[in-house]
Amino acid sequence: MFEAAVSGFVKAVGKDSLLPVPDLNSANKCRPLHIAVKKNPKWFWQSAKYLPTSFKVHQILTKTEEIDVAVSCRTLVEYNKTSHFSVKGSVGSKILKEVDLDVSGSGVVAIKASFGKVNKKSLVTEDDGKRLYAAQQAVYGLWGGL
């Protein structure tokens, strides 16, 4: 149920930029700057899955400096979805002329998926001019002041 609700939410909100969480236990591992591993499917009709890990980006880089990036949080959408399913049926039988049996039934099932307010966390990056200047300084320092 959780996987179906999350997949429906991802398709409704941002199918190009969001990846669904595989299960509820993995949801705690999905954080900004954490590594996700892509698992390729066995068959061509299956889609690739992304499995979150507990490793951060700075742990796999050669320099083990902590990366300080500001995280902005904003309310993306308030998601509430209700699905209704109904079933009706009847069975009847007549044995000889004296016995007549009729049975009928119906049922309604309502499933509600509510995530409440969904917040979007995104990394605040510097503007392109500052990043270009920082990259030039890094290259300049690498080559020893060309």
N, CA, C and O atoms as a GROMACS GRO file, in nm:
protein
  584
    1MET      N    1   0.082  -0.119   0.000
    1MET     CA    2   0.000   0.000   0.000
    1MET      C    3   0.087   0.126   0.000
    1MET      O    4   0.059   0.222  -0.072
    2PHE      N    5   0.195   0.124   0.082
    2PHE     CA    6   0.283   0.241   0.090
    2PHE      C    7   0.350   0.267  -0.044
    2PHE      O    8   0.357   0.381  -0.089
    3GLU      N    9   0.400   0.161  -0.108
    3GLU     CA   10   0.471   0.177  -0.235
    3GLU      C   11   0.377   0.230  -0.343
    3GLU      O   12   0.417   0.314  -0.423
    4ALA      N   13   0.253   0.183  -0.346
    4ALA     CA   14   0.157   0.231  -0.445
    4ALA      C   15   0.121   0.377  -0.420
    4ALA      O   16   0.108   0.455  -0.515
    5ALA      N   17   0.106   0.416  -0.295
    5ALA     CA   18   0.072   0.555  -0.263
    5ALA      C   19   0.187   0.648  -0.299
    5ALA      O   20   0.164   0.756  -0.354
    6VAL      N   21   0.310   0.608  -0.269
    6VAL     CA   22   0.426   0.693  -0.301
    6VAL      C   23   0.445   0.704  -0.451
    6VAL      O   24   0.474   0.812  -0.502
    7SER      N   25   0.430   0.592  -0.523
    7SER     CA   26   0.444   0.597  -0.669
    7SER      C   27   0.338   0.686  -0.732
    7SER      O   28   0.368   0.761  -0.826
    8GLY      N   29   0.216   0.680  -0.682
    8GLY     CA   30   0.111   0.768  -0.732
    8GLY      C   31   0.140   0.914  -0.704
    8GLY      O   32   0.113   1.000  -0.788
    9PHE      N   33   0.194   0.942  -0.586
    9PHE     CA   34   0.231   1.079  -0.551
    9PHE      C   35   0.342   1.131  -0.642
    9PHE      O   36   0.336   1.245  -0.688
   10VAL      N   37   0.443   1.049  -0.668
   10VAL     CA   38   0.555   1.091  -0.753
   10VAL      C   39   0.507   1.119  -0.894
   10VAL      O   40   0.550   1.216  -0.956
   11LYS      N   41   0.418   1.036  -0.946
   11LYS     CA   42   0.365   1.059  -1.081
   11LYS      C   43   0.282   1.186  -1.087
   11LYS      O   44   0.285   1.258  -1.187
   12ALA      N   45   0.208   1.216  -0.980
   12ALA     CA   46   0.123   1.334  -0.979
   12ALA      C   47   0.202   1.463  -0.962
   12ALA      O   48   0.166   1.566  -1.020
   13VAL      N   49   0.309   1.460  -0.884
   13VAL     CA   50   0.380   1.584  -0.849
   13VAL      C   51   0.497   1.612  -0.941
   13VAL      O   52   0.508   1.722  -0.996
   14GLY      N   53   0.586   1.515  -0.961
   14GLY     CA   54   0.704   1.542  -1.041
   14GLY      C   55   0.770   1.416  -1.090
   14GLY      O   56   0.870   1.372  -1.033
   15LYS      N   57   0.715   1.356  -1.195
   15LYS     CA   58   0.768   1.228  -1.240
   15LYS      C   59   0.905   1.241  -1.305
   15LYS      O   60   0.977   1.142  -1.317
   16ASP      N   61   0.944   1.362  -1.348
   16ASP     CA   62   1.075   1.380  -1.410
   16ASP      C   63   1.185   1.408  -1.309
   16ASP      O   64   1.302   1.378  -1.335
   17SER      N   65   1.150   1.464  -1.193
   17SER     CA   66   1.254   1.505  -1.099
   17SER      C   67   1.252   1.430  -0.966
   17SER      O   68   1.345   1.447  -0.887
   18LEU      N   69   1.151   1.350  -0.940
   18LEU     CA   70   1.142   1.278  -0.813
   18LEU      C   71   1.155   1.128  -0.835
   18LEU      O   72   1.111   1.075  -0.937
   19LEU      N   73   1.216   1.061  -0.739
   19LEU     CA   74   1.226   0.915  -0.740
   19LEU      C   75   1.150   0.861  -0.621
   19LEU      O   76   1.166   0.912  -0.510
   20PRO      N   77   1.066   0.759  -0.640
   20PRO     CA   78   0.989   0.706  -0.527
   20PRO      C   79   1.077   0.629  -0.430
   20PRO      O   80   1.174   0.565  -0.470
   21VAL      N   81   1.044   0.636  -0.303
   21VAL     CA   82   1.114   0.561  -0.199
   21VAL      C   83   1.066   0.416  -0.206
   21VAL      O   84   0.946   0.392  -0.212
   22PRO      N   85   1.159   0.318  -0.205
   22PRO     CA   86   1.116   0.179  -0.220
   22PRO      C   87   1.031   0.126  -0.105
   22PRO      O   88   0.938   0.049  -0.128
   23ASP      N   89   1.060   0.166   0.017
   23ASP     CA   90   0.980   0.120   0.131
   23ASP      C   91   0.991   0.221   0.244
   23ASP      O   92   1.070   0.315   0.238
   24LEU      N   93   0.911   0.199   0.348
   24LEU     CA   94   0.904   0.294   0.458
   24LEU      C   95   1.034   0.298   0.539
   24LEU      O   96   1.070   0.404   0.591
   25ASN      N   97   1.105   0.186   0.549
   25ASN     CA   98   1.232   0.183   0.623
   25ASN      C   99   1.340   0.264   0.553
   25ASN      O  100   1.426   0.324   0.619
   26SER      N  101   1.338   0.267   0.421
   26SER     CA  102   1.438   0.342   0.345
   26SER      C  103   1.410   0.492   0.344
   26SER      O  104   1.497   0.570   0.306
   27ALA      N  105   1.291   0.532   0.383
   27ALA     CA  106   1.256   0.674   0.378
   27ALA      C  107   1.343   0.758   0.471
   27ALA      O  108   1.369   0.875   0.441
   28ASN      N  109   1.388   0.701   0.583
   28ASN     CA  110   1.473   0.776   0.676
   28ASN      C  111   1.612   0.799   0.622
   28ASN      O  112   1.681   0.892   0.665
   29LYS      N  113   1.657   0.716   0.527
   29LYS     CA  114   1.791   0.730   0.470
   29LYS      C  115   1.797   0.831   0.357
   29LYS      O  116   1.907   0.872   0.318
   30CYS      N  117   1.685   0.874   0.304
   30CYS     CA  118   1.682   0.968   0.193
   30CYS      C  119   1.698   1.110   0.246
   30CYS      O  120   1.602   1.171   0.293
   31ARG      N  121   1.818   1.161   0.238
   31ARG     CA  122   1.851   1.294   0.288
   31ARG      C  123   1.934   1.367   0.183
   31ARG      O  124   1.993   1.303   0.096
   32PRO      N  125   1.939   1.499   0.189
   32PRO     CA  126   2.025   1.573   0.096
   32PRO      C  127   2.171   1.535   0.113
   32PRO      O  128   2.218   1.513   0.224
   33LEU      N  129   2.242   1.527   0.003
   33LEU     CA  130   2.384   1.492  -0.007
   33LEU      C  131   2.415   1.347   0.033
   33LEU      O  132   2.531   1.316   0.061
   34HIS      N  133   2.316   1.259   0.036
   34HIS     CA  134   2.341   1.117   0.060
   34HIS      C  135   2.345   1.045  -0.074
   34HIS      O  136   2.283   1.088  -0.171
   35ILE      N  137   2.418   0.936  -0.078
   35ILE     CA  138   2.439   0.859  -0.201
   35ILE      C  139   2.323   0.761  -0.221
   35ILE      O  140   2.278   0.696  -0.126
   36ALA      N  141   2.275   0.750  -0.344
   36ALA     CA  142   2.176   0.649  -0.382
   36ALA      C  143   2.238   0.561  -0.489
   36ALA      O  144   2.302   0.611  -0.582
   37VAL      N  145   2.220   0.430  -0.477
   37VAL     CA  146   2.278   0.334  -0.571
   37VAL      C  147   2.169   0.292  -0.669
   37VAL      O  148   2.058   0.257  -0.629
   38LYS      N  149   2.202   0.294  -0.798
   38LYS     CA  150   2.106   0.254  -0.900
   38LYS      C  151   2.118   0.104  -0.922
   38LYS      O  152   2.225   0.053  -0.953
   39LYS      N  153   2.006   0.034  -0.906
   39LYS     CA  154   2.002  -0.111  -0.928
   39LYS      C  155   1.936  -0.135  -1.064
   39LYS      O  156   1.819  -0.103  -1.083
   40ASN      N  157   2.013  -0.192  -1.156
   40ASN     CA  158   1.961  -0.217  -1.290
   40ASN      C  159   1.866  -0.336  -1.289
   40ASN      O  160   1.887  -0.431  -1.213
   41PRO      N  161   1.762  -0.334  -1.371
   41PRO     CA  162   1.665  -0.443  -1.372
   41PRO      C  163   1.718  -0.568  -1.442
   41PRO      O  164   1.811  -0.561  -1.523
   42LYS      N  165   1.658  -0.682  -1.408
   42LYS     CA  166   1.696  -0.809  -1.472
   42LYS      C  167   1.634  -0.821  -1.610
   42LYS      O  168   1.696  -0.876  -1.701
   43TRP      N  169   1.514  -0.770  -1.626
   43TRP     CA  170   1.441  -0.783  -1.750
   43TRP      C  171   1.418  -0.646  -1.812
   43TRP      O  172   1.414  -0.545  -1.741
   44PHE      N  173   1.403  -0.640  -1.943
   44PHE     CA  174   1.394  -0.513  -2.013
   44PHE      C  175   1.267  -0.435  -1.981
   44PHE      O  176   1.266  -0.313  -1.996
   45TRP      N  177   1.162  -0.500  -1.938
   45TRP     CA  178   1.037  -0.429  -1.910
   45TRP      C  179   1.032  -0.371  -1.768
   45TRP      O  180   0.941  -0.294  -1.736
   46GLN      N  181   1.128  -0.406  -1.686
   46GLN     CA  182   1.132  -0.352  -1.550
   46GLN      C  183   1.207  -0.219  -1.549
   46GLN      O  184   1.292  -0.195  -1.635
   47SER      N  185   1.175  -0.136  -1.454
   47SER     CA  186   1.244  -0.007  -1.443
   47SER      C  187   1.354  -0.016  -1.338
   47SER      O  188   1.351  -0.102  -1.250
   48ALA      N  189   1.450   0.073  -1.348
   48ALA     CA  190   1.562   0.075  -1.254
   48ALA      C  191   1.514   0.124  -1.118
   48ALA      O  192   1.423   0.207  -1.109
   49LYS      N  193   1.576   0.073  -1.012
   49LYS     CA  194   1.542   0.114  -0.876
   49LYS      C  195   1.663   0.186  -0.816
   49LYS      O  196   1.777   0.152  -0.845
   50TYR      N  197   1.635   0.284  -0.732
   50TYR     CA  198   1.739   0.358  -0.663
   50TYR      C  199   1.730   0.324  -0.515
   50TYR      O  200   1.627   0.347  -0.452
   51LEU      N  201   1.839   0.270  -0.460
   51LEU     CA  202   1.842   0.229  -0.320
   51LEU      C  203   1.924   0.330  -0.240
   51LEU      O  204   2.041   0.350  -0.272
   52PRO      N  205   1.867   0.392  -0.139
   52PRO     CA  206   1.941   0.490  -0.060
   52PRO      C  207   2.042   0.422   0.032
   52PRO      O  208   2.020   0.311   0.080
   53THR      N  209   2.153   0.489   0.054
   53THR     CA  210   2.255   0.440   0.147
   53THR      C  211   2.271   0.541   0.260
   53THR      O  212   2.214   0.650   0.256
   54SER      N  213   2.349   0.504   0.359
   54SER     CA  214   2.373   0.595   0.472
   54SER      C  215   2.500   0.677   0.451
   54SER      O  216   2.541   0.750   0.542
   55PHE      N  217   2.564   0.666   0.335
   55PHE     CA  218   2.688   0.739   0.308
   55PHE      C  219   2.658   0.878   0.253
   55PHE      O  220   2.565   0.897   0.175
   56LYS      N  221   2.740   0.975   0.296
   56LYS     CA  222   2.729   1.110   0.243
   56LYS      C  223   2.833   1.130   0.134
   56LYS      O  224   2.927   1.051   0.122
   57VAL      N  225   2.816   1.235   0.055
   57VAL     CA  226   2.907   1.262  -0.056
   57VAL      C  227   3.049   1.285  -0.006
   57VAL      O  228   3.144   1.236  -0.067
   58HIS      N  229   3.065   1.360   0.103
   58HIS     CA  230   3.200   1.394   0.150
   58HIS      C  231   3.275   1.271   0.202
   58HIS      O  232   3.398   1.276   0.214
   59GLN      N  233   3.206   1.161   0.233
   59GLN     CA  234   3.274   1.041   0.283
   59GLN      C  235   3.343   0.964   0.171
   59GLN      O  236   3.434   0.886   0.199
   60ILE      N  237   3.301   0.983   0.046
   60ILE     CA  238   3.365   0.909  -0.063
   60ILE      C  239   3.462   0.994  -0.144
   60ILE      O  240   3.529   0.943  -0.233
   61LEU      N  241   3.470   1.123  -0.114
   61LEU     CA  242   3.565   1.209  -0.182
   61LEU      C  243   3.704   1.190  -0.125
   61LEU      O  244   3.720   1.138  -0.014
   62THR      N  245   3.807   1.231  -0.200
   62THR     CA  246   3.944   1.212  -0.154
   62THR      C  247   3.977   1.301  -0.035
   62THR      O  248   4.044   1.257   0.058
   63LYS      N  249   3.930   1.424  -0.038
   63LYS     CA  250   3.946   1.510   0.079
   63LYS      C  251   3.825   1.488   0.168
   63LYS      O  252   3.711   1.493   0.122
   64THR      N  253   3.849   1.464   0.294
   64THR     CA  254   3.738   1.431   0.385
   64THR      C  255   3.684   1.554   0.457
   64THR      O  256   3.651   1.547   0.575
   65GLU      N  257   3.674   1.664   0.386
   65GLU     CA  258   3.618   1.785   0.446
   65GLU      C  259   3.465   1.775   0.444
   65GLU      O  260   3.405   1.721   0.351
   66GLU      N  261   3.406   1.829   0.547
   66GLU     CA  262   3.259   1.834   0.553
   66GLU      C  263   3.210   1.939   0.454
   66GLU      O  264   3.263   2.050   0.450
   67ILE      N  265   3.110   1.905   0.376
   67ILE     CA  266   3.053   1.998   0.279
   67ILE      C  267   2.941   2.075   0.347
   67ILE      O  268   2.841   2.016   0.390
   68ASP      N  269   2.957   2.205   0.356
   68ASP     CA  270   2.854   2.289   0.418
   68ASP      C  271   2.771   2.354   0.308
   68ASP      O  272   2.815   2.448   0.242
   69VAL      N  273   2.652   2.304   0.292
   69VAL     CA  274   2.560   2.358   0.194
   69VAL      C  275   2.429   2.387   0.265
   69VAL      O  276   2.377   2.303   0.339
   70ALA      N  277   2.376   2.504   0.243
   70ALA     CA  278   2.249   2.539   0.306
   70ALA      C  279   2.135   2.462   0.240
   70ALA      O  280   2.135   2.441   0.119
   71VAL      N  281   2.039   2.422   0.320
   71VAL     CA  282   1.922   2.349   0.271
   71VAL      C  283   1.799   2.437   0.290
   71VAL      O  284   1.770   2.482   0.401
   72SER      N  285   1.729   2.462   0.180
   72SER     CA  286   1.605   2.539   0.190
   72SER      C  287   1.486   2.443   0.190
   72SER      O  288   1.488   2.340   0.123
   73CYS      N  289   1.385   2.479   0.266
   73CYS     CA  290   1.267   2.394   0.279
   73CYS      C  291   1.143   2.477   0.247
   73CYS      O  292   1.124   2.586   0.301
   74ARG      N  293   1.059   2.424   0.159
   74ARG     CA  294   0.935   2.492   0.127
   74ARG      C  295   0.825   2.388   0.110
   74ARG      O  296   0.852   2.273   0.079
   75THR      N  297   0.702   2.430   0.131
   75THR     CA  298   0.588   2.340   0.116
   75THR      C  299   0.560   2.320  -0.032
   75THR      O  300   0.533   2.416  -0.104
   76LEU      N  301   0.567   2.196  -0.075
   76LEU     CA  302   0.547   2.164  -0.216
   76LEU      C  303   0.399   2.149  -0.248
   76LEU      O  304   0.348   2.214  -0.339
   77VAL      N  305   0.330   2.064  -0.174
   77VAL     CA  306   0.189   2.038  -0.201
   77VAL      C  307   0.129   1.969  -0.080
   77VAL      O  308   0.200   1.910   0.001
   78GLU      N  309  -0.002   1.978  -0.067
   78GLU     CA  310  -0.072   1.901   0.036
   78GLU      C  311  -0.144   1.789  -0.037
   78GLU      O  312  -0.235   1.814  -0.116
   79TYR      N  313  -0.104   1.665  -0.011
   79TYR     CA  314  -0.150   1.550  -0.089
   79TYR      C  315  -0.249   1.468  -0.010
   79TYR      O  316  -0.216   1.414   0.096
   80ASN      N  317  -0.371   1.458  -0.060
   80ASN     CA  318  -0.476   1.372  -0.005
   80ASN      C  319  -0.547   1.306  -0.122
   80ASN      O  320  -0.593   1.374  -0.213
   81LYS      N  321  -0.556   1.174  -0.119
   81LYS     CA  322  -0.623   1.102  -0.226
   81LYS      C  323  -0.709   0.993  -0.166
   81LYS      O  324  -0.664   0.919  -0.078
   82THR      N  325  -0.833   0.981  -0.213
   82THR     CA  326  -0.924   0.879  -0.166
   82THR      C  327  -0.974   0.799  -0.286
   82THR      O  328  -1.018   0.857  -0.386
   83SER      N  329  -0.968   0.667  -0.276
   83SER     CA  330  -1.017   0.578  -0.381
   83SER      C  331  -1.133   0.497  -0.325
   83SER      O  332  -1.127   0.446  -0.213
   84HIS      N  333  -1.239   0.486  -0.404
   84HIS     CA  334  -1.357   0.409  -0.364
   84HIS      C  335  -1.372   0.289  -0.458
   84HIS      O  336  -1.362   0.303  -0.580
   85PHE      N  337  -1.396   0.173  -0.401
   85PHE     CA  338  -1.421   0.052  -0.477
   85PHE      C  339  -1.552  -0.008  -0.429
   85PHE      O  340  -1.577  -0.015  -0.309
   86SER      N  341  -1.637  -0.050  -0.522
   86SER     CA  342  -1.764  -0.112  -0.483
   86SER      C  343  -1.780  -0.246  -0.554
   86SER      O  344  -1.738  -0.262  -0.669
   87VAL      N  345  -1.842  -0.340  -0.484
   87VAL     CA  346  -1.865  -0.475  -0.537
   87VAL      C  347  -2.011  -0.509  -0.512
   87VAL      O  348  -2.062  -0.491  -0.401
   88LYS      N  349  -2.079  -0.560  -0.615
   88LYS     CA  350  -2.217  -0.605  -0.601
   88LYS      C  351  -2.229  -0.741  -0.669
   88LYS      O  352  -2.166  -0.766  -0.772
   89GLY      N  353  -2.311  -0.826  -0.612
   89GLY     CA  354  -2.332  -0.956  -0.674
   89GLY      C  355  -2.456  -1.024  -0.618
   89GLY      O  356  -2.502  -0.992  -0.509
   90SER      N  357  -2.508  -1.116  -0.695
   90SER     CA  358  -2.624  -1.194  -0.649
   90SER      C  359  -2.618  -1.333  -0.710
   90SER      O  360  -2.569  -1.352  -0.821
   91VAL      N  361  -2.670  -1.430  -0.636
   91VAL     CA  362  -2.676  -1.569  -0.680
   91VAL      C  363  -2.817  -1.618  -0.653
   91VAL      O  364  -2.871  -1.596  -0.544
   92GLY      N  365  -2.876  -1.684  -0.748
   92GLY     CA  366  -3.011  -1.737  -0.729
   92GLY      C  367  -3.020  -1.881  -0.778
   92GLY      O  368  -2.948  -1.922  -0.869
   93SER      N  369  -3.108  -1.956  -0.716
   93SER     CA  370  -3.126  -2.096  -0.754
   93SER      C  371  -3.271  -2.136  -0.728
   93SER      O  372  -3.333  -2.090  -0.633
   94LYS      N  373  -3.322  -2.221  -0.814
   94LYS     CA  374  -3.458  -2.273  -0.795
   94LYS      C  375  -3.452  -2.424  -0.810
   94LYS      O  376  -3.420  -2.477  -0.917
   95ILE      N  377  -3.483  -2.493  -0.701
   95ILE     CA  378  -3.483  -2.639  -0.702
   95ILE      C  379  -3.629  -2.684  -0.700
   95ILE      O  380  -3.706  -2.649  -0.612
   96LEU      N  381  -3.661  -2.762  -0.800
   96LEU     CA  382  -3.800  -2.806  -0.820
   96LEU      C  383  -3.891  -2.684  -0.827
   96LEU      O  384  -3.849  -2.579  -0.876
   97LYS      N  385  -4.012  -2.694  -0.779
   97LYS     CA  386  -4.103  -2.580  -0.782
   97LYS      C  387  -4.126  -2.521  -0.645
   97LYS      O  388  -4.181  -2.411  -0.633
   98GLU      N  389  -4.085  -2.592  -0.539
   98GLU     CA  390  -4.113  -2.547  -0.404
   98GLU      C  391  -4.001  -2.463  -0.343
   98GLU      O  392  -4.029  -2.374  -0.262
   99VAL      N  393  -3.875  -2.488  -0.378
   99VAL     CA  394  -3.763  -2.423  -0.312
   99VAL      C  395  -3.702  -2.318  -0.405
   99VAL      O  396  -3.660  -2.348  -0.517
  100ASP      N  397  -3.698  -2.196  -0.357
  100ASP     CA  398  -3.639  -2.086  -0.433
  100ASP      C  399  -3.540  -2.014  -0.341
  100ASP      O  400  -3.577  -1.971  -0.231
  101LEU      N  401  -3.416  -2.002  -0.384
  101LEU     CA  402  -3.311  -1.945  -0.300
  101LEU      C  403  -3.244  -1.829  -0.375
  101LEU      O  404  -3.196  -1.847  -0.487
  102ASP      N  405  -3.241  -1.712  -0.313
  102ASP     CA  406  -3.173  -1.596  -0.370
  102ASP      C  407  -3.081  -1.536  -0.263
  102ASP      O  408  -3.123  -1.512  -0.150
  103VAL      N  409  -2.957  -1.511  -0.301
  103VAL     CA  410  -2.860  -1.449  -0.212
  103VAL      C  411  -2.797  -1.332  -0.287
  103VAL      O  412  -2.756  -1.346  -0.402
  104SER      N  413  -2.791  -1.218  -0.223
  104SER     CA  414  -2.727  -1.102  -0.285
  104SER      C  415  -2.643  -1.029  -0.180
  104SER      O  416  -2.668  -1.039  -0.060
  105GLY      N  417  -2.545  -0.956  -0.229
  105GLY     CA  418  -2.458  -0.883  -0.138
  105GLY      C  419  -2.391  -0.767  -0.210
  105GLY      O  420  -2.381  -0.765  -0.332
  106SER      N  421  -2.346  -0.673  -0.133
  106SER     CA  422  -2.273  -0.559  -0.189
  106SER      C  423  -2.178  -0.506  -0.083
  106SER      O  424  -2.198  -0.525   0.037
  107GLY      N  425  -2.076  -0.440  -0.129
  107GLY     CA  426  -1.979  -0.383  -0.037
  107GLY      C  427  -1.908  -0.265  -0.098
  107GLY      O  428  -1.892  -0.256  -0.220
  108VAL      N  429  -1.866  -0.174  -0.014
  108VAL     CA  430  -1.792  -0.056  -0.057
  108VAL      C  431  -1.668  -0.043   0.030
  108VAL      O  432  -1.675  -0.053   0.152
  109VAL      N  433  -1.554  -0.022  -0.036
  109VAL     CA  434  -1.427  -0.005   0.035
  109VAL      C  435  -1.369   0.130  -0.006
  109VAL      O  436  -1.363   0.162  -0.125
  110ALA      N  437  -1.328   0.208   0.091
  110ALA     CA  438  -1.265   0.338   0.064
  110ALA      C  439  -1.123   0.335   0.120
  110ALA      O  440  -1.102   0.302   0.237
  111ILE      N  441  -1.027   0.369   0.035
  111ILE     CA  442  -0.887   0.373   0.076
  111ILE      C  443  -0.840   0.518   0.065
  111ILE      O  444  -0.854   0.581  -0.040
  112LYS      N  445  -0.784   0.569   0.173
  112LYS     CA  446  -0.739   0.708   0.175
  112LYS      C  447  -0.589   0.712   0.197
  112LYS      O  448  -0.538   0.654   0.294
  113ALA      N  449  -0.519   0.779   0.108
  113ALA     CA  450  -0.375   0.802   0.123
  113ALA      C  451  -0.354   0.951   0.148
  113ALA      O  452  -0.388   1.034   0.064
  114SER      N  453  -0.300   0.983   0.263
  114SER     CA  454  -0.279   1.122   0.299
  114SER      C  455  -0.137   1.140   0.350
  114SER      O  456  -0.098   1.081   0.450
  115PHE      N  457  -0.060   1.222   0.281
  115PHE     CA  458   0.075   1.255   0.325
  115PHE      C  459   0.078   1.389   0.396
  115PHE      O  460   0.183   1.430   0.447
  116GLY      N  461  -0.035   1.457   0.401
  116GLY     CA  462  -0.038   1.589   0.463
  116GLY      C  463   0.038   1.689   0.378
  116GLY      O  464   0.033   1.683   0.255
  117LYS      N  465   0.107   1.780   0.442
  117LYS     CA  466   0.188   1.877   0.370
  117LYS      C  467   0.322   1.813   0.335
  117LYS      O  468   0.392   1.762   0.422
  118VAL      N  469   0.356   1.817   0.208
  118VAL     CA  470   0.482   1.761   0.160
  118VAL      C  471   0.580   1.876   0.142
  118VAL      O  472   0.554   1.969   0.066
  119ASN      N  473   0.692   1.869   0.214
  119ASN     CA  474   0.794   1.972   0.206
  119ASN      C  475   0.903   1.931   0.109
  119ASN      O  476   0.942   1.814   0.105
  120LYS      N  477   0.950   2.025   0.032
  120LYS     CA  478   1.059   2.000  -0.061
  120LYS      C  479   1.186   2.061  -0.004
  120LYS      O  480   1.191   2.180   0.024
  121LYS      N  481   1.287   1.977   0.014
  121LYS     CA  482   1.417   2.026   0.059
  121LYS      C  483   1.510   2.031  -0.061
  121LYS      O  484   1.523   1.933  -0.134
  122SER      N  485   1.573   2.144  -0.080
  122SER     CA  486   1.667   2.158  -0.190
  122SER      C  487   1.792   2.228  -0.140
  122SER      O  488   1.789   2.304  -0.043
  123LEU      N  489   1.901   2.200  -0.208
  123LEU     CA  490   2.029   2.259  -0.172
  123LEU      C  491   2.039   2.398  -0.230
  123LEU      O  492   2.007   2.420  -0.347
  124VAL      N  493   2.083   2.493  -0.150
  124VAL     CA  494   2.102   2.630  -0.195
  124VAL      C  495   2.244   2.639  -0.248
  124VAL      O  496   2.341   2.625  -0.173
  125THR      N  497   2.256   2.663  -0.377
  125THR     CA  498   2.388   2.672  -0.439
  125THR      C  499   2.422   2.818  -0.464
  125THR      O  500   2.335   2.904  -0.471
  126GLU      N  501   2.550   2.842  -0.476
  126GLU     CA  502   2.595   2.977  -0.506
  126GLU      C  503   2.558   3.011  -0.650
  126GLU      O  504   2.530   2.922  -0.730
  127ASP      N  505   2.560   3.138  -0.681
  127ASP     CA  506   2.530   3.174  -0.819
  127ASP      C  507   2.648   3.133  -0.908
  127ASP      O  508   2.757   3.106  -0.859
  128ASP      N  509   2.625   3.129  -1.039
  128ASP     CA  510   2.723   3.077  -1.133
  128ASP      C  511   2.853   3.158  -1.134
  128ASP      O  512   2.960   3.101  -1.155
  129GLY      N  513   2.845   3.288  -1.112
  129GLY     CA  514   2.965   3.371  -1.112
  129GLY      C  515   3.061   3.334  -1.000
  129GLY      O  516   3.182   3.326  -1.022
  130LYS      N  517   3.009   3.310  -0.881
  130LYS     CA  518   3.094   3.272  -0.769
  130LYS      C  519   3.154   3.133  -0.789
  130LYS      O  520   3.270   3.110  -0.755
  131ARG      N  521   3.074   3.040  -0.846
  131ARG     CA  522   3.126   2.905  -0.870
  131ARG      C  523   3.235   2.908  -0.976
  131ARG      O  524   3.334   2.836  -0.964
  132LEU      N  525   3.218   2.989  -1.080
  132LEU     CA  526   3.318   3.000  -1.185
  132LEU      C  527   3.447   3.058  -1.128
  132LEU      O  528   3.556   3.011  -1.161
  133TYR      N  529   3.436   3.159  -1.044
  133TYR     CA  530   3.554   3.219  -0.981
  133TYR      C  531   3.626   3.117  -0.893
  133TYR      O  532   3.748   3.109  -0.894
  134ALA      N  533   3.550   3.039  -0.815
  134ALA     CA  534   3.610   2.938  -0.729
  134ALA      C  535   3.679   2.830  -0.812
  134ALA      O  536   3.785   2.781  -0.773
  135ALA      N  537   3.620   2.792  -0.925
  135ALA     CA  538   3.682   2.692  -1.012
  135ALA      C  539   3.811   2.746  -1.074
  135ALA      O  540   3.909   2.673  -1.085
  136GLN      N  541   3.811   2.873  -1.114
  136GLN     CA  542   3.932   2.934  -1.170
  136GLN      C  543   4.043   2.939  -1.066
  136GLN      O  544   4.159   2.913  -1.098
  137GLN      N  545   4.009   2.973  -0.943
  137GLN     CA  546   4.110   2.978  -0.838
  137GLN      C  547   4.166   2.840  -0.809
  137GLN      O  548   4.286   2.826  -0.782
  138ALA      N  549   4.082   2.737  -0.815
  138ALA     CA  550   4.130   2.600  -0.791
  138ALA      C  551   4.225   2.557  -0.902
  138ALA      O  552   4.327   2.494  -0.874
  139VAL      N  553   4.193   2.588  -1.027
  139VAL     CA  554   4.281   2.552  -1.138
  139VAL      C  555   4.409   2.633  -1.131
  139VAL      O  556   4.517   2.580  -1.157
  140TYR      N  557   4.400   2.760  -1.096
  140TYR     CA  558   4.517   2.845  -1.085
  140TYR      C  559   4.612   2.791  -0.977
  140TYR      O  560   4.733   2.787  -0.997
  141GLY      N  561   4.556   2.750  -0.864
  141GLY     CA  562   4.637   2.694  -0.757
  141GLY      C  563   4.694   2.558  -0.792
  141GLY      O  564   4.802   2.522  -0.745
  142LEU      N  565   4.623   2.482  -0.875
  142LEU     CA  566   4.668   2.348  -0.914
  142LEU      C  567   4.792   2.356  -1.003
  142LEU      O  568   4.884   2.275  -0.988
  143TRP      N  569   4.795   2.452  -1.095
  143TRP     CA  570   4.906   2.463  -1.188
  143TRP      C  571   5.016   2.555  -1.136
  143TRP      O  572   5.112   2.582  -1.209
  144GLY      N  573   5.004   2.603  -1.017
  144GLY     CA  574   5.111   2.680  -0.956
  144GLY      C  575   5.124   2.821  -1.009
  144GLY      O  576   5.235   2.873  -1.019
  145GLY      N  577   5.014   2.883  -1.043
  145GLY     CA  578   5.017   3.024  -1.083
  145GLY      C  579   5.068   3.045  -1.222
  145GLY      O  580   5.175   3.105  -1.240
  146LEU      N  581   4.997   2.998  -1.320
  146LEU     CA  582   5.037   3.016  -1.460
  146LEU      C  583   5.047   3.158  -1.498
  146LEU      O  584   5.080   3.189  -1.613
   0.00000   0.00000   0.00000
